[in-house]
Amino acid sequence: MGGFSFLHPYFLGLLLLIPLLAYWHSKKQLTQKATLRVSSVSGISKKNTWRTRLYKNMYWLPLVALALLSIALARPRSIDAQDVEGIDIVMAVDVSTSMMAADLQPNRLEALKKVAEKFVAERENDRIGLVVYAGEAFTRVPLTSDKKMLNEAIHALNFDRIVDDGTAIGMGLTTAVNRLVKSTAKSKVIILLTDGENTTGFIEPETAAEIANENGIKVYTIGIGTNGFADYPTQNPITGEIVYQKVPVNIDEDLLKVIANKTNGKYFRAVNTEKLESIYNEINKLEKTKLEDFTPTSYIEQYRWFAIPALLLLLLWFVLKKTVLKGIV
């Protein structure tokens, strides 16, 4: 991976002086009027005309030298680095109504959003995408390096009846795989999170896992929800009041383990917010970007290509003043 940069780009501001100095010089030439009284013009010959023309235009030498020195002081450098690729990651998030359960505070989805936003912020060198699924699945954010936009999408996650309710794990995984199939990254990862069992969808999760494995995609699966029962919000049909009732937590851990094993990934269980955060921290450590395995980017200094010509122009300007233009200057 190559490129060009300046270590001290503020020195480039000196280039603004060039047109100002040129303008000042031209104004000075117009306002200056010299008078020379001689008894005879016989000693003045046209053979000196080239010296006069040279003298009039010699002011460009220090101006060009100043421009070159400005660039040299800005320290131009070409980047000499190996190809450094991040990791392409797709987060597949279950947004079924059961994600409103309050066994994680304030509920499963809100707890996930906070942890996921922090995870995204720490993956500076990676492209990350977002897939949401319930009874069906769709891509909310394709692979992107725009972490601000991605976190805004995560923050806005909610079950808003855009998708049918249910838990189509196979559909969610397949949609995430499709986002990574054409990826050229050397490492491709899916983080699949659900709080239930596969209840709908026309693609079996095991089939989706096989497709992921064939495309070199690793899947980390996370089952979110406490063991036993969880408080789930329901609406009283008479008063309309939202009340919580205990419902059993049924997570198909065997299926999530199969998906992870088929793709050389790993299965995690998040029974509380702290555990969920530690899981994302572990994945963050497991999937380090290639950047950390390479020697830091090196630079080749290019200022000499500007400094040396600048010094030569100044030397030429000085020599001309002291030699062929000595009688004029």
MARPA-919187 format. One line per field, with one value per residue (C-alpha): residue number from 0; residue in one letter; y, x, z. Coordinates in steps of 0.001 Angstrom, whole numbers, plus 524288, in hexadecimal, padded with zeros to 5 digits. Example, Ala and Ser with C-alpha at 12.3 -4.5 7.8 and 13.67 -1.06 7.14 Angstrom:
i	(0 1)
aa	(A S)
y	(7EE6C 7FBDC)
x	(8300C 83566)
z	(81E78 81BE4)
//
This chain:
i	(0 1 2 3 4 5 6 7 8 9 10 11 12 13 14 15 16 17 18 19 20 21 22 23 24 25 26 27 28 29 30 31 32 33 34 35 36 37 38 39 40 41 42 43 44 45 46 47 48 49 50 51 52 53 54 55 56 57 58 59 60 61 62 63 64 65 66 67 68 69 70 71 72 73 74 75 76 77 78 79 80 81 82 83 84 85 86 87 88 89 90 91 92 93 94 95 96 97 98 99 100 101 102 103 104 105 106 107 108 109 110 111 112 113 114 115 116 117 118 119 120 121 122 123 124 125 126 127 128 129 130 131 132 133 134 135 136 137 138 139 140 141 142 143 144 145 146 147 148 149 150 151 152 153 154 155 156 157 158 159 160 161 162 163 164 165 166 167 168 169 170 171 172 173 174 175 176 177 178 179 180 181 182 183 184 185 186 187 188 189 190 191 192 193 194 195 196 197 198 199 200 201 202 203 204 205 206 207 208 209 210 211 212 213 214 215 216 217 218 219 220 221 222 223 224 225 226 227 228 229 230 231 232 233 234 235 236 237 238 239 240 241 242 243 244 245 246 247 248 249 250 251 252 253 254 255 256 257 258 259 260 261 262 263 264 265 266 267 268 269 270 271 272 273 274 275 276 277 278 279 280 281 282 283 284 285 286 287 288 289 290 291 292 293 294 295 296 297 298 299 300 301 302 303 304 305 306 307 308 309 310 311 312 313 314 315 316 317 318 319 320 321 322 323 324 325 326 327 328)
aa	(M G G F S F L H P Y F L G L L L L I P L L A Y W H S K K Q L T Q K A T L R V S S V S G I S K K N T W R T R L Y K N M Y W L P L V A L A L L S I A L A R P R S I D A Q D V E G I D I V M A V D V S T S M M A A D L Q P N R L E A L K K V A E K F V A E R E N D R I G L V V Y A G E A F T R V P L T S D K K M L N E A I H A L N F D R I V D D G T A I G M G L T T A V N R L V K S T A K S K V I I L L T D G E N T T G F I E P E T A A E I A N E N G I K V Y T I G I G T N G F A D Y P T Q N P I T G E I V Y Q K V P V N I D E D L L K V I A N K T N G K Y F R A V N T E K L E S I Y N E I N K L E K T K L E D F T P T S Y I E Q Y R W F A I P A L L L L L L W F V L K K T V L K G I V)
y	(80000 80CC7 81B10 8289A 83145 83D35 83CD5 84BA3 84FD9 85D58 861A7 860C7 86D6B 87446 871AB 87C5E 8861B 88323 88A65 89575 8974B 89676 8A0E3 8A97B 8A848 8ABF8 8B7DD 8BBDB 8BB03 8C3D9 8CE2B 8CE90 8D85E 8DA32 8E599 8E462 8F031 8ED52 8F5DB 8EB9A 8DEFB 8D999 8D040 8CA28 8BE8F 8B4CF 8A9EE 8AC2C 8AA4F 89C0E 8A003 8A9F9 8A00D 89646 8A04A 8A3A8 89571 890A6 89343 88660 87EB6 881CA 8809E 872E9 86FA7 8744A 86BAA 85FDC 862A9 863B9 85634 850F0 85692 84FD7 842F1 83B8C 82CF3 82150 81650 8096F 7FFAC 7F1E0 7EF8D 7F0B0 7EB5F 7EBDC 7E1BD 7E1E1 7DF80 7DE51 7DEDF 7D710 7DB77 7D525 7DFD7 7D742 7DBB5 7D2AE 7DBD8 7E4DB 7DBA1 7E26A 7D82B 7E14F 7EF8C 7F6BF 7EBD6 7E2A4 7EB41 7F7C1 7F0B5 7EB29 7F86E 7FE8A 7F35A 7F2C7 8016F 80050 7F49A 7FC13 807DF 7FF33 7F910 804A5 7FD23 7F446 7F505 7F12B 7EE92 7ECA1 7E28E 7E1C6 7D673 7D194 7C9EE 7CE86 7D53C 7E116 7E929 7F588 7FA27 7F409 7F2B9 80039 80759 81248 80EF3 81ACF 8171E 808EF 80C79 81549 80993 80109 80B82 80BDF 7FD27 7F92A 7EF7C 7F805 7EDEB 7F056 7E1EE 7D6DD 7D1FE 7C518 7C087 7BCFA 7B9F5 7B381 7BF6D 7C8C2 7C0EA 7BF86 7CE12 7D0C5 7C6DD 7CD88 7DA47 7D3A4 7CA76 7D48E 7DA1D 7D9ED 7DAE0 7CFD9 7CE7D 7CE6E 7CD6F 7CCE9 7CF8E 7C928 7CC88 7C6A6 7C454 7B908 7AD92 7ACBF 7AD6F 7B1FF 7B4A3 7AC29 7AA62 7A14F 7A709 79B2E 79D73 7ABCC 7A7B2 79EA5 7A9AC 7B285 7A849 7A63D 7B4C9 7B55A 7BCB9 7BAA9 7BBC4 7BF70 7BC42 7C295 7BDE9 7C940 7C723 7C26C 7B442 7B049 7BB2E 7C962 7D50B 7D7A0 7E3B8 7E130 7EA30 7E88D 7E6E8 7EE11 7F993 7FA66 7FB05 7F4C9 7EA3C 7E05F 7D1EB 7C6A6 7BF08 7B3A6 7B691 7ACC9 7AE44 7A394 7A2DF 7962F 79CBF 7A890 79F95 79821 7A4D1 7A941 79C0E 79AE1 7A7FE 7A733 7B160 7B103 7B0E7 7BA0B 7BB7E 7C8EB 7C7A8 7D5EB 7E2D8 7E122 7D3D7 7D940 7E3FB 7DA4B 7D1D8 7DD21 7E08A 7D293 7D2AD 7DFB1 7D945 7CCE7 7D467 7DDCB 7E53A 7E201 7EF8A 7EACB 7DFFD 7E8FC 7F1A0 7FFAE 80772 80CEE 8193C 81D2B 82B66 8330F 840C9 83FFA 84058 84DFC 85325 85087 8575C 862C2 86463 86354 86DFD 876E9 87425 87735 883DE 887EB 8846F 88BE4 897F8 89783 8947A 89751 8A081 8A758 8B3D8 8B43B 8AFC1)
x	(80000 80648 80333 8085F 8079B 80D99 81317 811E4 80761 805E2 8127F 80B08 8049D 81124 80D17 802FC 80E38 81274 80788 80821 816C0 8152A 80A9E 812E7 81E7D 81664 810DC 81E72 82368 8187D 81A97 82951 82E5E 83CF8 84370 85110 8581B 86332 86A8A 869EB 86268 86CFF 8715B 86403 8628A 857CE 86114 85D58 84EBF 84EA8 854A6 849E9 83F5E 845C5 8465A 837FC 833C8 83DCC 83489 82DB4 83996 83807 82939 82A06 83471 82B30 8205B 8294C 82E5F 82065 81D77 82A49 8274A 819FF 82196 81B66 81C0B 81803 811DF 81906 80FDB 80B3D 7FD06 7F609 7E850 7DE99 7D426 7C6B4 7BC83 7ADC5 7A587 798EF 78F92 782D9 77884 76CD0 7637F 769E3 7759D 76D43 76ED0 77464 77DFA 78891 78725 77F59 77C48 783D3 783A9 7879B 7929E 79764 79719 7A00E 7A9C9 7A971 7ABD7 7B7DD 7BC98 7BB27 7C288 7CE31 7CF18 7D5A2 7DBC8 7D066 7C460 7B80D 7AA47 79D5E 792D1 7863D 77CD8 77087 766D1 76E99 77BA5 78113 78D72 78C8A 79A7E 7A379 7B1F0 7B71E 7C27C 7B977 7B8A9 7B075 7A5E1 7A641 7A4CD 79954 792C3 79595 79049 783AE 7817E 773FD 76975 76016 757FC 75F7A 762EA 75A0A 75BE7 762A1 770BF 77642 78434 78719 78238 789F1 7965A 79460 79247 79EC3 7A634 7A180 7A76C 7B4BD 7B50E 7BB45 7C423 7D299 7D6B2 7DF6F 7D74D 7C85B 7C042 7B1E6 7AD2C 79FC3 79784 78A65 78220 77A0A 7786E 77731 7687C 766D2 76DCC 76FF8 77EA7 7835A 78DEC 796AD 79618 7997D 7A4ED 7AA0A 7A95C 7B0BD 7BB42 7BCBA 7BF3F 7C93B 7C035 7C196 7B541 7B50B 7A7BD 7A220 7964B 790EA 787FD 7886C 786A1 778DD 76EC2 76F3A 76647 75F29 756BC 74889 73CE3 73122 725BD 71C72 7245B 72E8C 738FE 7462B 74912 7540C 751D7 75B41 75D8E 766FB 773C6 77591 78259 78671 79457 796FE 793CE 79C4B 7A78C 7A5F7 7A66E 7B29B 7B973 7B666 7BCEE 7C86C 7C1F3 7BDBE 7B10B 7AE6F 7A354 79FF4 7979C 79949 79E4B 7ABD8 7AD61 7A8D5 7B30D 7BDC1 7B9D4 7BB5F 7C84E 7CCE4 7C8D7 7CFC8 7DC4C 7DA8F 7D8B0 7E405 7E61B 7F1D9 7F719 7FC96 80451 80BA4 81754 812C9 81149 81E2E 82038 82A04 82DE0 82C5C 83010 83D7D 836FD 83225 83CBF 84845 84252 83E80 84C72 851AE 8485B 84CA4 85ADC 85852 85188 85D10 86750 86015 85F4D 86DE0 8723A 86AF7 8612E 86AB4 86A8D 85BB5 85762)
z	(80000 7FBA1 7FCDD 7FF76 80B6A 811E3 81FAF 82188 817CF 81DF9 81737 80A6C 80EA4 80A78 7FC6F 7FE12 7FEB3 7F0B6 7E985 7F377 7F17B 7E2B1 7E337 7EC1F 7E2D0 7D6EA 7DDEA 7E21C 7D419 7CF5A 7D9CA 7D8BB 7CEE7 7CDAF 7C688 7C101 7BB14 7B1BD 7A839 79D7A 79AAC 79221 79CBA 79DF7 794F7 7921A 795E1 7A419 7A1A1 7A5F0 7B2E7 7B4DA 7B1DB 7BAF2 7C5BD 7C43E 7C542 7CF15 7DA75 7D735 7DBD7 7EA6D 7E94C 7E39C 7EDB9 7F87C 7F332 7F2DD 8008C 80592 8006D 805E9 8136A 812FB 812A2 80748 8096F 80154 80913 80883 80EEA 80CD2 8096B 8166E 8165F 8214F 823D1 81DA9 82844 8275A 8339E 8322A 83CDF 84108 84261 84570 85017 859F9 859AB 86203 86D96 8798B 87E7C 8795D 87D19 8789F 86EF2 86636 85A26 8611F 86832 85B52 854B5 85EE3 85E29 84F43 84DEA 85685 84EAC 841D7 8472A 84A74 83CDC 8363B 82AF9 8278B 81F16 82658 821A3 828A9 825C6 82D9B 82DD9 83464 82BFA 82027 81E55 81762 816DB 81EDB 81BC9 81175 8143C 81753 81D8B 821E7 8305C 833AD 829FF 82E6E 83CCA 83976 83307 83EDE 847F5 8400D 840AE 8452E 841CC 83A45 832F1 82659 826A7 82AC3 8387F 83AD3 83AD1 82D7A 83157 82443 81CDB 82562 8239E 814E6 81338 81ADA 81294 8061B 80AF1 80C12 80061 7F75D 801DF 7FE98 80CD9 81172 81DBF 81D64 829BC 82D85 83B53 83C36 8480B 84BB5 857BE 852C1 849A3 83AEE 838ED 82AE9 81E18 81211 81408 81EB0 827A5 82566 816B5 81894 82134 8168C 80C99 81609 817F0 8093C 807CD 812BE 81BFB 82A8B 832D1 84128 846F5 85319 85A95 86277 86E23 87C1C 87FFD 883C3 882EF 87EC1 880A1 873E1 8713A 86DD3 86C8C 8754C 86BAD 874C0 87A0F 86F3E 879B5 876F3 880EF 881FF 88340 88497 87821 875F3 86EFF 86405 85CA5 8533B 85826 850FC 84407 8470C 84AAD 83DDA 83612 83D3D 83BEF 82D64 82ACB 83448 83CD8 84B04 852C1 85E34 867DD 86D36 87966 87D70 8783F 87E29 877C7 86AAC 86B64 86EEB 8633D 859B8 86034 85E21 84FDC 84E90 85372 84B6F 83EC2 83ED1 83229 829D5 82CBE 839A6 83308 829C9 82B9D 82D89 820F9 81C40 81456 809ED 80B48 7FE97 8031A 7FC8B 7EF21 7F296 7FB9B 7F284 7E67F 7EF4E 7F418 7E63A 7E1A4 7ECC1 7E98C 7DB2E 7DEFA 7E786 7DD35 7D27E 7DB21 7DDDE 7CFFF 7C347 7C9A4 7D29E 7CAD0 7CA54 7D7D5)
//
